[in-house]
Amino acid sequence: MMLGLCLGLGVWITMSCPAATADVIGAAVIIDGDTIDVGGERIRLHGIDAPESRQLCTVNGSDWRCGESATLALEHEAEGRTVRCEGSRRDRYGRIIAVCFAGETDLNAMMVREGFALAYRRYSKDYVGEEDAARLDRRGLWRSSFVEPWKWRRSGRGRARSASR
């Protein structure tokens, strides 16, 4: 009865109806550094936030397309491969929030560990250790000056920069 009610009321209610979504397995198409499509199902990678596709960072006084680099890093690891995403909740846009794997590789952790995404502490502390390691080793974003993706989106997607890291 509850599942029927959840399915009948659509995406709005599925966020609170865990049985309404299931794990997804299939070929991955990369949308950006923290969003993929698997079998026509849009997936938001749990616990991470990557720079937006148009977002720029600064390295040694020069702009660097860090958002595009994040997308390419995820493409390199997952594009066209069979990916398994484990999640049971949806975000406000209807995307499944999931941890995704290409083989044994946790894609969420890899993106943060390589410095192409940040641990999204507002929603999860799962990848804080990976972020700390990337920061110490100055990998990816951590070799540059950048605005956190959530702040960049709030700023109207401008070119605002934060202090060097």
Protein Blocks (a to p, Z undefined) as FASTA:
>chain_A
ZZmmmmmnommlmmmmmklpccdddddddfblmbcceehiacddehiacddfklccdeeh
iacdfklmmmmmmmmmmgopacddddfbdcfkopacddddehjbcfklmmmmnopaccdf
klocklmmmmmmmmmnopajllpccddfklmmmnoopabdcddZZ
